[in-house]
């Protein structure tokens, strides 16, 4: 006989308060049957909830549930009065992963993935472009024309004409590319493709593609390019110079927007308040100087004395204008 996987204790604890709030006075035995646990386990869960609550953790801050007489009454929820919902970040991460499944080759239930995408987007009101396809209720899920063109080129193995913004070069270029596959890196979706103008494999981030048109010719990437996956740090700007930088903890968000390869683990540091070192890909010394000036010293170069001097001189000149 097939068995149904039980939810983790944490997920069960988070669901208990809304459940009992909607069923004041329910017996522990009945609740245990509804929740698929034993009365003994449910009692242990309630005892755990009894010492949980809001920061401060004084008696008035703790969840107050009465269950001593065999029935359960909720007197104070400590704010946990609704079922757990996805945050925008969590929902976006799930959507990106599900869309990658839709585009993956092999035995993937694409209809199930599309239905999951539709339900998540309806629940959170996501503005992230989604995958076209019917959901279980007969509704359709819309996607932007650009995203649709990119995905169609990958599916049909057709060449693609794109207009692309390069953040490190601070420029827009027209390119013809031969799609290879899609990649998901740090919650962003990339098109991996053979770029004919660069004569190499590049990654193109979806949200930096300003226009995309599927061409009436097959994609013909070299065989060795298809066989190996491209590194995200090389992206569409392979061959550009790099510089070692030091990033204050308050500015680590730049890792999501620029080609920066962390030189140490980001999420597993002994002191998260310390600066992080990384390697930044940049287009020109002038661009790098503007980039550093924009952060007012919160991102600094390690080495590169000529560029450091240019940044210092520009900052000094700017201060002098306001004296």
Helices and strands as residue ranges (DSSP letters): H 9-21, E 26-27, H 28-35, H 39-49, G 59-61, E 64-66, E 71-76, H 88-103, H 110-124, H 145-156, E 158-166, E 171-185, E 188-195, E 200-205, G 206-208, E 209-218, H 223-227, G 235-237, E 242-247, G 249-256, E 260-262, E 276-281, H 285-293, E 299-301, H 305-321
